[in-house]
Amino acid sequence: MIAWWLRHDRRLSDNACWEFALKEAAKTGEELRVFFAWNRLHLDTGIGGIPRMSARRIEWTQKDLQTMRTELKKHGIALEETEGSALDWLRTNRPSALTYSFAVAHEERQDEAQLRPLVARIHGFWTHSILEPEAIPGGLSRLPEVFTPFRHKVERENLRFELPPLQVEPLPESPASTSQAFPFEPGEASALARLGAYLNNPEGAAAYKTRRNGLLGTEYSTKFSPWLASGALSPRRIWQACLNLEDSLGGSPEVEWIRVELLWREYFQWVAYRAGSRLFHKKGFREQAPRAGFNARAFQRWVEGQTGDDFVNAGMRELAETGYSSNRARQNLASYLIHDLGIDWRYGAAYFESQLLDYDPASNWANWAYLAGVGNDPRPVRRFNTVKQAQDYDANRAFRQAWLP
């Protein structure tokens, strides 16, 4: 039996795991089985007793798996789910070969390290990142301490990817729309439809750099992140699609900035890989832990959007009600918890992990460490003046009025 351990690669196109599994099953004549392991994360809690997955994030994942189940059924394959770990499934089923997508975060890599005694043939692939470790300019061991040198090194590589074109049917917005925040469905079909629509919209990708700090609506942002997190959308496909659009426009700093943001995501993937468990420590990558504690009442007011700052309150209520938050909003929410309330950044990171539809261990925890001053920020303090931020990005109060009664 050939097994595909489905992780953060929940798509059939541009997926080396799926391609390998099909070829191996055809070559050997063995049955192909695909399984997803919840690893009990939907039942688990983290720091402060915060659930690892909120009810909304669990529902999003279940719907996403249902789309995969539907697509796999077209190939005569059932998608199996287990509440336990992948190791539990493998011990029970003992496949002759296993394929899966490599991960960068500590817990996930610990799981990978235990696979070898259970399966004779293991073939892992890097499907969740643009680069592979050996392709990082200068090598993973010499990853720059800050982002900008990494960006420039990668850009000098002039990366391009040969990907087959896809015929994508436009999809309607979700009937259970999450208002202005994220009115889309999980799954590869929705992801590809959004990619095509955003790149072809003159008010979308072609105006991204100018509009990226918006707070309301769908076109100020790509909205790709939830699909990137689940693997319904490949970062390489986004990268190449942006390059194709830039070529057709004769160059575009607006579209190019989407690729810059992809490089931020990429950078934090490899930061997380190198950091290991330190990514989740209070002092992060620094020798000195930040001066921060925990005030349960202040933290709960932040969670509920009941602070003394209406800009922060609006952002927290949007997050709680939709599972989504813009880049501009979430930076302010994190800064306020860390620097205004003086609360240990890990509690905020854990709450975001619970709530965000686009939760990705590397992006979430490395960004929080960055703002807390224990990550890869060259500045000693990165504090946002939330009052000024509200004036600059919500001068007409539309965002606050949308989320505050």
MOSULVEN-V73743 format. One record per run of one state. SS is the DSSP state (h for helix, s for strand, l for the rest). FROM is the first residue (numbers start at 1). TO is the last residue. If there is no record, write none. Layout:
BEGIN
SS_FROM_TO ; SS_FROM_TO
END
This chain:
BEGIN
l_1_1 ; s_2_6 ; l_7_15 ; h_16_28 ; l_29_31 ; s_32_37 ; l_38_44 ; s_45_45 ; l_46_46 ; h_47_49 ; l_50_50 ; s_51_51 ; l_52_54 ; h_55_73 ; l_74_78 ; s_79_82 ; l_83_85 ; h_86_93 ; l_94_96 ; s_97_101 ; l_102_105 ; h_106_113 ; l_114_120 ; s_121_125 ; l_126_132 ; h_133_135 ; l_136_139 ; h_140_142 ; l_143_146 ; h_147_155 ; l_156_177 ; s_178_178 ; l_179_181 ; s_182_182 ; l_183_187 ; h_188_200 ; l_201_204 ; h_205_211 ; l_212_224 ; h_225_230 ; l_231_234 ; h_235_249 ; l_250_252 ; h_253_280 ; l_281_292 ; s_293_293 ; l_294_295 ; h_296_304 ; l_305_309 ; h_310_322 ; l_323_326 ; h_327_340 ; l_341_342 ; s_343_343 ; l_344_344 ; h_345_355 ; l_356_360 ; h_361_372 ; l_373_385 ; h_386_393 ; l_394_397 ; h_398_403 ; l_404_405
END
